[in-house]
Amino acid sequence: MADEESPRLDDDFPNDGMNEDSQLMMNELFSKFKDNPELDTIHVNRLLEVLQVFGRNPSQIDCNRRIRELEEDEKFELTFEDFIEILDEPWTTINNDRNTLHKALTRFDHTKEGFIDIEKFRETMRTFGEPLADDEIDDLIQLGLNDEEKKIDIELLLDQLLGDNT
């Protein structure tokens, strides 16, 4: 699935009190991750990948912790119903609030001009929180790169990540 574009569900899909169409669409999406077409389950090791397709973005650490809990309960395969329960757990969401992200990014804007030095950004992304891989950092830099300034434009990066706020 790495070579093809991954299907995604909108972040605001209905998962509480789902109507039949929504449930069918979600089940169809879930089914794309089955390891064995004969079974209506996915292996727990695919949990993060499937959560991301359903618009969630938990950390790898949190996901690994949840997988260990499932395996300790000898649960190695997840049904669609199991997955929906996990999807509703609070650890699966991430705060994509524009104001919160803007505030975090501006802490690295030492000139207060709306830009972040690329090397400082790269260093920060490698060391704070869950470190990103170099290619992930490069992708983020490209999203926010202001060629004229040769720095990361905070507003442009946020627009690219979250959509234009205007």
N, C-alpha and C positions, 0 to 999 in steps of 0.2 A: 504494500500500500504506500510505500515511501515514494515511489516514482509518480503516482497519480495524485491528483489534488484530493485532499481529504475532505469528505463531506463534513459540514458543520451545521449545527442547529443554532438558531438565534439564541442569544443569551436570555431572552425573556420568553422562552417557550413555556407553555402551560404544563407543569408537572403535578400540580395540586388539582385534584378534581378534573383530570384529563378527559376531554371528550374522546369519542371513539376514533375519529380521524387523527387526532394528535397521538394517541396511543399507538395506532397502526404505523404512523410515520416514525415514531421513536423506536418501535420494535424493529422496523425495517432497517433503520440506521444501526441499531444494536446488532442486528444479524450480520452485518457486513464484517464484524470482528470475530465471528465464530471460527474456531480452529477446525472444527469438524462439522460439516453441514448436516450431519445426521443428528447432532445434539443441539438443543436450544440453550446452549451455555457458552460463556467465554471463560478463558482461564484467568485467574486473579492477576496474573502478571501483566495482563493487558489493561488493567484498571485505569491507569493514568491516561493512556492513549484514548480510551473510550470516554473518560470524563472530559478530556479536552475537546473532543468532537461535540460533546453535548454542552459546550460553552462554559465549562468549569476550568479552573486553572490552579489546582492545589500544588503545593510544593512537592518535589520528588520525595523529600524526607517524610512529609505527612502521609503521602500515598504508600510509601514503603512500610511505614508504621501500621497503616490500616491493613495492608496485605499480610503482614506478620500476624496481626490479630485474627484475620480470617483463617490463615493456615494453622494457627494454634487451635482454632475451633474445628480443624480438619475440613475446612471449606476451601476447595481448590478451584471449583468451577462456580460461576455466578449465573443465575437465571436472569431474565429480564426484570422480574419482580425484585430479586435481590439487588440488582443494579439501581433500580428506581429508588429503593430505600437508601442506598449509599449516596445517590445523587442529591438527596434531600438533607444529608448530614452537613452541618455548618462548616466543617473543615474543607469541603470541596469548593467553596467559593473564595474569591479573592476580591479585595477592594479595588475596583477600577474607577474610583471616584476621581474625576479630573482635578478637582481642587487639592485633594490629598497628594496625588502624583505631582502636581505642579509645585506644591510646597516642598516635597521631597527633592525634586530636581533643582529648584532654585537655591537650595543649600549648597550646591556645587558651582553656582554662578558667582564667582568671587568678584567679578567686575560689576555685577548688578545690571548688566546690559542685555540679559535674556539668552546668554550663550554659555555653553560648558566646554571647557578645553577637552579635546578628544582623548589625550593621554590620561588626564585625570579621570574622565568617565570610564575609560578602559580599566584603569586600576581599581576604581570603585566597584565596577561590575564583577571583577574577579575576586574581590575580598569581602564585600559586605553581603550578609544574608546567604542565600544559596548561590554559589558562584556560577556564572554563566561561562559557556565554552567560547573560545575565541570567535568562531563563526557566528554565534548568536550575538555577541557583542558587535561584531562587524555589521551585522544586519541592522541592529538598533542604530548604530552610528550612521549608516546610509539613510535610514528613515528620517533622521533629523539633521543631516549634514547641510550646512549653509556653505556652498562653494565659495562665496565671496569672502566670508569670514574665516573659513577653514576651521569652523567650530560647530558644535551641535546647537541648533536653534531649538530651545525648549518648547516653544509654541508649535513649531513644525513637527517635532517629535510627538507631542501629545496629539496633534491633529491626525498624524499618521497612525498612531496606536489606537486612539479612541474615537476618531471622527472629528470633523471640523465643528467647533463650538459656536460658530457664528450663525 
